[in-house]
Amino acid sequence: MLQLTQDDIYLNQQADNKQEAIKQIAHALTEKKYVEEGYVNGMLERESQAATYLGSGIAIPHGTTTTRHLVKKTGVQVFCFPEGVAWGDDGEKAYIAIGIAASSDEHLTLLRQLTHVLGDDDIETRIKQIQTKQDAITLLTGKKDETDDESVTLNDSLLLLDIPADDLATLQALNASRLKYIKAIDTQFVINALDNKPYHLGNGVWLNDSHEGNLKNAIVISRVSDDLTEDNLPVKMLLTIASKNDAINPIMNRLASLSYHQQLSQLVKGDKTQILSLLMDDSPQSNPSKTNDTSTIQEPSADDATQVREFIIINPNGIHTRPASMLVKIAKEFNSKISIANLDGTGKPVSATSLMKIVTLGAKKGHRLQVIAKGEDALQALDAIGQAIADGFGEGSE
């Protein structure tokens, strides 16, 4: 989940244009020591390549791959513009601009969360009605306040991937320590979690919890870098779960579904974005029983003039904002309804005309994209999209 504090929020800001707004945001990122001087140039360059406007009054200005070396640590700064700033290609106004400092693909987690925010019909009205910093935090994260116990804490900082460990007990201690650090558990939980043997779910995935000492809902996941065994069973990943109330149940249901359908290997092999999507995505189509299964994409009959093709991404940095915006531009040139699924991601199809949804596919180099086009110009649309993908959207394969 997106972690925000009131220090990250800037209310009642003004800017004559998006370039001025970006400079203000870049200054804040620099002052907070998220980035070094010069990162603003990357943010302006990114904006000249493709507008970072997501829709519904939200923009996410960020740097280019060539300025990632200027990022000191991952972070965001949120600027609220009550009068709006012209940002989109068609003059749409942004009322919230989330400036992102990211050295790799951490912004995809933010985009994944904003998918739910942008799904609200009245989101733009709510943005315009922001009065306090807590209003902004509640809108963007869904957290009412620091004492809100109806949410589950699971974010990048709680995904510990490729951990060197000698045994399962090391992972138990590591996970319990992290939960204690975020004040999700107390000492009794730690004692129980270390004394009790975790439960093997399958595929090297183990589960650890405690009936005592749960202060709030949270999950820490650690994945080992080397092969381990425990009782002659493989140890690849340990999930330690703090459970305060029923808010944890949807995640447990997804985990149970992955286990039942023998798909826990997706957690073991996934990157942070894919793991979070498997466990946190609320959409019906994200049902783990269908993840990475092309049957999630219904292919109408030939009478519906539906065409389906599969393409391989060759871009070194995958489908980030610039190639995604080019793909969206191509899709909008045709009358056909076009959707795209990352077969090496969640397998869930999204609209090809939504910049945000294309970026949140998390398509990396080598991933397979399945493109579905329905309409009288479906073949032409697939040809154009396929050619753009083959050309690396102008970025090449190196």
MARDODREN-86703 format. One record per residue (C-alpha): residue in one letter; y, z, x. Coordinates in nm, 4 decimals. Last residue first. Layout:
N
R/res/Y/Z/X
R/A/Y/Z/X
...
END
This chain:
398
R/res/Y/Z/X
R/E/-0.2760/-2.6053/1.9373
R/S/-0.3981/-2.7512/1.6089
R/G/-0.0827/-2.9368/1.5105
R/E/0.2311/-2.7781/1.3674
R/G/0.3370/-3.0672/1.1475
R/F/0.1614/-2.9286/0.8408
R/G/-0.1542/-2.9119/1.0542
R/D/-0.1872/-3.2888/1.0224
R/A/-0.5271/-3.2504/0.8560
R/I/-0.3732/-3.0004/0.6126
R/A/-0.0949/-3.2441/0.5236
R/Q/-0.3467/-3.5275/0.4814
R/G/-0.5631/-3.3138/0.2528
R/I/-0.2651/-3.2180/0.0404
R/A/-0.1632/-3.5800/-0.0037
R/D/-0.5172/-3.7018/-0.0767
R/L/-0.5779/-3.4121/-0.3149
R/A/-0.2623/-3.4963/-0.5088
R/Q/-0.3505/-3.8659/-0.5237
R/L/-0.6937/-3.7790/-0.6597
R/A/-0.5507/-3.5470/-0.9233
R/D/-0.2939/-3.7991/-1.0517
R/E/-0.4246/-3.8049/-1.4105
R/G/-0.4801/-3.4322/-1.4211
R/K/-0.6801/-3.1458/-1.2803
R/A/-0.6653/-3.0636/-0.9094
R/I/-0.8861/-2.8123/-0.7313
R/V/-0.8403/-2.7376/-0.3616
R/Q/-1.1039/-2.5365/-0.1746
R/L/-0.9663/-2.4032/0.1500
R/R/-1.2069/-2.3282/0.4326
R/H/-1.0897/-2.0989/0.7126
R/G/-1.0959/-2.2306/1.0690
R/K/-0.7433/-2.1147/1.1528
R/K/-0.6422/-1.8437/0.9085
R/A/-0.5914/-1.8440/0.5322
R/G/-0.4637/-1.5043/0.4165
R/L/-0.4614/-1.6197/0.0540
R/T/-0.1455/-1.4071/0.0306
R/V/0.0599/-1.6966/0.1663
R/I/-0.0504/-1.9252/-0.1176
R/K/0.0247/-1.6570/-0.3764
R/M/0.3762/-1.6031/-0.2457
R/L/0.4610/-1.9714/-0.2349
R/S/0.3414/-2.0319/-0.5914
R/T/0.2940/-2.4014/-0.6735
R/A/-0.0659/-2.4155/-0.5521
R/S/-0.1660/-2.1621/-0.8178
R/V/-0.4354/-1.9232/-0.7048
R/P/-0.8141/-1.9461/-0.6847
R/K/-1.0151/-1.6342/-0.5872
R/G/-1.2636/-1.6852/-0.3035
R/T/-1.1561/-1.3511/-0.1601
R/G/-1.1235/-1.4850/0.1924
R/D/-1.3470/-1.7376/0.3688
R/L/-1.3563/-1.9578/0.0598
R/N/-0.9775/-1.9451/0.0404
R/A/-0.9032/-2.0791/-0.3061
R/I/-0.6411/-2.3307/-0.4166
R/S/-0.5144/-2.4409/-0.7573
R/I/-0.3510/-2.7615/-0.8749
R/K/-0.2480/-2.8620/-1.2261
R/S/-0.1761/-3.2327/-1.2063
R/N/0.1760/-3.3667/-1.2552
R/F/0.2357/-3.4181/-0.8858
R/E/0.5361/-3.3553/-0.6600
R/K/0.5061/-2.9804/-0.7116
R/A/0.1863/-2.9725/-0.5063
R/I/0.3618/-3.1297/-0.2075
R/K/0.6409/-2.8711/-0.2124
R/V/0.3879/-2.5892/-0.2442
R/L/0.2014/-2.7167/0.0611
R/M/0.5249/-2.7383/0.2581
R/S/0.6142/-2.3820/0.1562
R/A/0.2716/-2.2630/0.2697
R/P/0.3136/-2.4434/0.6015
R/R/0.6392/-2.2469/0.6626
R/T/0.5350/-1.9100/0.5181
R/H/0.2081/-1.8604/0.7052
R/I/-0.1052/-2.0674/0.6553
R/G/-0.3009/-2.0139/0.9753
R/N/-0.1410/-1.9212/1.3055
R/P/-0.3161/-2.1863/1.5149
R/N/-0.3008/-2.4368/1.2257
R/I/-0.6365/-2.6146/1.1881
R/I/-0.7252/-2.5110/0.8314
R/I/-1.0457/-2.6747/0.7065
R/F/-1.0474/-2.8651/0.3765
R/E/-1.2683/-2.8641/0.0668
R/R/-1.2277/-3.0955/-0.2293
R/V/-1.2400/-3.0670/-0.6082
R/Q/-1.1279/-3.3184/-0.8696
R/T/-1.0761/-3.2561/-1.2397
R/A/-1.0194/-3.5545/-1.4697
R/D/-1.1231/-3.3441/-1.7715
R/D/-1.3944/-3.5959/-1.8560
R/A/-1.5414/-3.5323/-1.5152
R/S/-1.6434/-3.1892/-1.6378
R/P/-1.4569/-2.8706/-1.5618
R/E/-1.5174/-2.6898/-1.2322
R/Q/-1.4914/-2.3158/-1.2717
R/I/-1.3951/-2.1407/-0.9553
R/T/-1.5685/-1.8052/-0.9347
R/S/-1.8892/-2.0046/-0.8791
R/T/-1.7601/-2.0696/-0.5290
R/D/-1.8819/-1.7252/-0.4314
R/N/-1.6689/-1.5669/-0.1640
R/T/-1.6186/-1.2688/-0.3949
R/K/-1.8124/-1.3008/-0.7178
R/S/-1.9788/-0.9607/-0.7318
R/P/-1.6668/-0.8208/-0.5727
R/N/-1.4709/-0.8781/-0.8956
R/S/-1.1415/-1.0191/-0.7683
R/Q/-1.1180/-1.2481/-1.0699
R/P/-1.0471/-0.9511/-1.2932
R/S/-0.7283/-0.8684/-1.0999
R/D/-0.6929/-0.5129/-0.9739
R/D/-0.7149/-0.5863/-0.5998
R/M/-0.7645/-0.2585/-0.4105
R/L/-1.1126/-0.2592/-0.2558
R/L/-1.1813/-0.6253/-0.1793
R/S/-0.8123/-0.7015/-0.1261
R/L/-0.7694/-0.4154/0.1197
R/I/-1.0713/-0.5332/0.3177
R/Q/-0.9480/-0.8936/0.3163
R/T/-0.6020/-0.8008/0.4440
R/K/-0.7432/-0.5743/0.7146
R/D/-0.9850/-0.8354/0.8476
R/G/-1.3270/-0.8797/0.6941
R/K/-1.6664/-0.8776/0.8684
R/V/-1.7841/-0.5265/0.7814
R/L/-1.6198/-0.5279/0.4396
R/Q/-1.7774/-0.8644/0.3579
R/S/-2.1120/-0.7297/0.4848
R/L/-2.1038/-0.4977/0.1840
R/Q/-2.2122/-0.7937/-0.0264
R/Q/-2.5593/-0.6794/-0.1336
R/H/-2.4752/-0.7272/-0.5031
R/Y/-2.5304/-0.3575/-0.5740
R/S/-2.3380/-0.2504/-0.2640
R/L/-2.0368/-0.4689/-0.3407
R/S/-2.0454/-0.3445/-0.6999
R/A/-2.0569/0.0161/-0.5854
R/L/-1.7538/-0.0406/-0.3633
R/R/-1.5687/-0.2023/-0.6503
R/N/-1.6577/0.0912/-0.8772
R/M/-1.5467/0.3389/-0.6113
R/I/-1.2137/0.1586/-0.5925
R/P/-1.1697/0.1748/-0.9694
R/N/-1.2707/0.5449/-0.9697
R/I/-1.0113/0.6786/-0.7227
R/A/-0.7552/0.7339/-0.9992
R/D/-1.0105/0.9674/-1.1609
R/N/-0.8787/1.2717/-0.9750
R/K/-0.8324/1.4350/-0.6329
R/S/-1.0800/1.2275/-0.4320
R/A/-1.0687/1.2111/-0.0530
R/I/-1.2978/0.9372/0.0724
R/T/-1.4346/0.8751/0.4194
R/L/-1.5591/0.5188/0.4641
R/L/-1.7702/0.4597/0.7747
R/M/-1.8476/0.1182/0.9222
R/K/-2.1043/-0.0471/1.1460
R/V/-2.3869/0.2030/1.1802
R/P/-2.7328/0.0434/1.1607
R/L/-3.0253/0.2561/1.0380
R/N/-3.2910/0.4006/1.2703
R/D/-3.1860/0.7548/1.1725
R/E/-2.8338/0.6636/1.2905
R/T/-2.7765/0.3408/1.4828
R/L/-2.4835/0.1949/1.6738
R/D/-2.3821/-0.1570/1.7737
R/D/-2.0404/-0.1750/1.9377
R/S/-1.6823/-0.2169/1.8093
R/V/-1.7160/0.0356/1.5292
R/R/-1.5354/0.0186/1.1957
R/S/-1.3357/0.3108/1.0587
R/I/-1.2133/0.3352/0.7007
R/V/-0.9897/0.6118/0.5710
R/I/-0.9504/0.6537/0.1953
R/A/-0.7015/0.8559/-0.0072
R/N/-0.6662/1.0352/-0.3398
R/K/-0.4901/1.3692/-0.3050
R/L/-0.5576/1.7308/-0.2047
R/N/-0.9383/1.7235/-0.1802
R/G/-1.0645/2.0422/-0.0104
R/E/-1.4026/2.0708/-0.1787
R/H/-1.6536/1.8222/-0.3192
R/S/-1.6585/1.6420/0.0140
R/D/-1.6820/1.2799/0.1223
R/N/-1.8548/1.0380/0.3638
R/L/-1.9880/0.6879/0.2907
R/W/-2.1743/0.4617/0.5349
R/V/-2.1769/0.0808/0.5760
R/G/-2.4417/-0.0605/0.8134
R/N/-2.5435/-0.3308/0.5661
R/G/-2.6353/-0.0637/0.3109
R/L/-2.4787/0.2319/0.1328
R/H/-2.5875/0.4899/0.3910
R/Y/-2.4713/0.8363/0.2820
R/P/-2.2843/1.0505/0.5338
R/K/-2.4618/1.3588/0.6765
R/N/-2.2893/1.6818/0.5796
R/D/-2.1493/1.9302/0.8329
R/L/-1.8544/1.7180/0.9496
R/A/-1.7335/1.6317/0.5996
R/N/-1.7867/1.9888/0.4811
R/I/-1.5776/2.1395/0.7620
R/V/-1.3047/1.8769/0.7261
R/F/-1.2908/1.9262/0.3488
R/Q/-1.2541/2.3013/0.4000
R/T/-0.9634/2.2420/0.6393
R/D/-0.7517/2.0637/0.3792
R/I/-0.7401/1.7036/0.2584
R/A/-0.4890/1.4279/0.1800
R/K/-0.2235/1.5744/0.4078
R/I/-0.1670/1.2472/0.5967
R/Y/-0.2897/1.4129/0.9182
R/K/-0.5866/1.5722/0.7402
R/L/-0.7016/1.2287/0.6273
R/R/-0.6695/1.1017/0.9862
R/S/-0.8673/1.3965/1.1249
R/A/-1.1422/1.3494/0.8675
R/N/-1.1744/0.9833/0.9669
R/L/-1.1982/1.0582/1.3397
R/A/-1.4393/1.3474/1.2956
R/Q/-1.6763/1.1456/1.0789
R/L/-1.6462/0.8464/1.3147
R/T/-1.7498/1.0635/1.6096
R/A/-2.0402/1.1997/1.4057
R/L/-2.1681/0.8449/1.3547
R/D/-2.2339/0.8025/1.7263
R/D/-2.1023/0.6729/2.0561
R/A/-1.7722/0.5308/1.9324
R/P/-1.5345/0.2541/2.0385
R/I/-1.3305/0.1663/1.7267
R/D/-1.3116/-0.2013/1.6303
R/L/-1.1085/-0.1398/1.3142
R/L/-0.9329/0.1769/1.2008
R/L/-0.8031/0.0983/0.8521
R/L/-0.5921/0.3984/0.7480
R/S/-0.2736/0.2657/0.9100
R/D/-0.3187/-0.0658/0.7280
R/N/-0.3141/0.0986/0.3860
R/L/-0.5173/0.3078/0.1449
R/T/-0.3488/0.5941/-0.0410
R/V/-0.4708/0.6025/-0.3991
R/S/-0.2286/0.6611/-0.6862
R/E/-0.2171/0.9050/-0.9789
R/D/-0.1251/1.2016/-0.7608
R/D/0.2524/1.1449/-0.7583
R/T/0.3980/1.4323/-0.5568
R/E/0.6017/1.2089/-0.3264
R/D/0.7594/1.0328/-0.6205
R/K/0.6892/0.7739/-0.8902
R/K/0.4798/0.5538/-0.6650
R/G/0.4441/0.1987/-0.8030
R/T/0.5255/0.0593/-0.4623
R/L/0.8102/-0.1853/-0.5187
R/L/0.9497/-0.0475/-0.8450
R/T/0.9000/0.3189/-0.7567
R/I/1.0575/0.2751/-0.4148
R/A/1.3576/0.0951/-0.5628
R/D/1.4126/0.3588/-0.8314
R/Q/1.3749/0.6279/-0.5624
R/K/1.6671/0.4728/-0.3785
R/T/1.8763/0.5115/-0.6898
R/Q/2.0408/0.2887/-0.9502
R/I/1.8056/-0.0091/-0.9834
R/Q/1.8822/-0.1908/-1.3103
R/K/1.8990/-0.5378/-1.1559
R/I/1.5471/-0.4935/-1.0210
R/R/1.4209/-0.3910/-1.3661
R/T/1.5618/-0.7078/-1.5179
R/E/1.3937/-0.9167/-1.2486
R/I/1.0601/-0.7382/-1.3074
R/D/1.0565/-0.7881/-1.6846
R/D/0.7475/-1.0079/-1.7061
R/D/0.5559/-0.8040/-1.4501
R/G/0.3338/-1.0231/-1.2323
R/L/0.5894/-1.0137/-0.9542
R/V/0.5053/-0.6498/-0.8853
R/H/0.1311/-0.7153/-0.8768
R/T/0.1672/-0.9989/-0.6256
R/L/0.4070/-0.7712/-0.4357
R/Q/0.1046/-0.5764/-0.3162
R/R/-0.0586/-0.8799/-0.1594
R/L/0.2709/-0.9826/-0.0067
R/L/0.3061/-0.6449/0.1630
R/T/-0.0461/-0.6687/0.3001
R/L/0.0311/-1.0206/0.4209
R/H/0.3328/-0.8833/0.6117
R/E/0.0950/-0.7257/0.8623
R/D/0.0081/-1.0727/0.9937
R/S/0.1099/-1.0327/1.3597
R/S/0.4044/-0.8654/1.5326
R/A/0.5749/-0.7738/1.2072
R/A/0.9363/-0.6769/1.1356
R/I/1.0073/-0.7539/0.7701
R/G/1.3383/-0.7585/0.5834
R/I/1.2806/-0.6992/0.2131
R/A/1.5603/-0.8635/0.0160
R/I/1.6167/-0.7381/-0.3395
R/Y/1.8539/-0.9036/-0.5860
R/A/1.7633/-1.2539/-0.4705
R/K/1.9297/-1.5359/-0.6622
R/E/1.7778/-1.8747/-0.7392
R/G/1.9828/-2.1642/-0.6021
R/D/1.7089/-2.4264/-0.6300
R/D/1.5836/-2.3777/-0.2750
R/G/1.5882/-2.0028/-0.3295
R/W/1.8403/-1.7611/-0.1799
R/A/2.1720/-1.7335/-0.3615
R/V/2.2567/-1.3633/-0.3243
R/G/2.2541/-1.1220/-0.6185
R/E/2.5337/-0.9169/-0.7687
R/P/2.3344/-0.5917/-0.7445
R/F/2.2174/-0.6737/-0.3871
R/C/1.9525/-0.4210/-0.2847
R/F/1.8481/-0.4277/0.0803
R/V/1.5009/-0.3065/0.1813
R/Q/1.4178/-0.2510/0.5487
R/V/1.0600/-0.3025/0.6632
R/G/0.8435/-0.1915/0.9543
R/T/0.5928/-0.2898/1.2203
R/K/0.6749/-0.1770/1.5710
R/K/0.8611/-0.3095/1.8747
R/V/0.8995/-0.6656/1.7446
R/L/1.0741/-0.8908/1.9986
R/H/0.7443/-1.0508/2.1034
R/R/0.7137/-1.1783/1.7461
R/T/1.0111/-1.4074/1.8058
R/T/0.8172/-1.7317/1.8634
R/T/0.5954/-1.6626/1.5612
R/T/0.9053/-1.6749/1.3437
R/G/1.1012/-1.3839/1.1988
R/H/1.1200/-1.2318/0.8524
R/P/1.3159/-1.2621/0.5274
R/I/1.1188/-1.1431/0.2225
R/A/1.3080/-1.2437/-0.0929
R/I/1.2802/-1.0946/-0.4448
R/G/1.4715/-1.1879/-0.7625
R/S/1.1702/-1.2919/-0.9719
R/G/1.0697/-1.5548/-0.7143
R/L/0.9290/-1.5357/-0.3640
R/Y/1.2399/-1.6462/-0.1700
R/T/1.1568/-1.6919/0.1975
R/A/1.3274/-2.0304/0.2072
R/A/1.1600/-2.2701/0.4482
R/Q/1.2435/-2.3964/0.7968
R/S/1.6071/-2.2842/0.7890
R/E/1.4943/-1.9388/0.6718
R/R/1.2521/-1.9080/0.9605
R/E/1.5301/-2.0002/1.2028
R/L/1.7579/-1.7336/1.0563
R/M/1.4881/-1.4692/1.0932
R/G/1.4069/-1.5866/1.4457
R/N/1.7707/-1.5626/1.5454
R/V/1.7901/-1.2140/1.3945
R/Y/1.5162/-1.1032/1.6341
R/G/1.7697/-1.1438/1.9136
R/E/1.8248/-0.7767/1.9849
R/E/1.4967/-0.5883/1.9789
R/V/1.2962/-0.4978/1.6714
R/Y/1.1777/-0.1934/1.4774
R/K/1.4280/0.0264/1.6571
R/K/1.5906/0.1551/1.3346
R/E/1.9193/0.0014/1.4542
R/T/1.7426/-0.3295/1.5180
R/L/1.5874/-0.3441/1.1713
R/A/1.9272/-0.2522/1.0228
R/H/2.1012/-0.5260/1.2197
R/A/1.8372/-0.7752/1.1044
R/I/1.9108/-0.6782/0.7440
R/Q/2.2840/-0.7355/0.7824
R/K/2.2254/-1.0657/0.9616
R/I/1.9865/-1.1729/0.6859
R/A/2.2492/-1.1001/0.4207
R/E/2.5069/-1.3097/0.6053
R/Q/2.2604/-1.6002/0.6212
R/K/2.1719/-1.5431/0.2551
R/N/2.5267/-1.6010/0.1359
R/D/2.8424/-1.4085/0.0455
R/A/2.6753/-1.0721/0.1030
R/Q/2.7013/-0.7388/-0.0762
R/Q/2.4920/-0.4201/-0.0682
R/N/2.4810/-0.1626/-0.3478
R/L/2.1766/0.0304/-0.2206
R/Y/2.0083/0.0240/0.1212
R/I/1.6500/0.1564/0.1208
R/D/1.4393/0.2290/0.4316
R/D/1.5735/0.5840/0.4725
R/Q/1.4477/0.6552/0.1201
R/T/1.0941/0.6142/0.2484
R/L/0.8615/0.3213/0.1975
R/Q/0.4908/0.2648/0.2604
R/L/0.3592/-0.0558/0.1051
R/M/0.0000/0.0000/0.0000
END
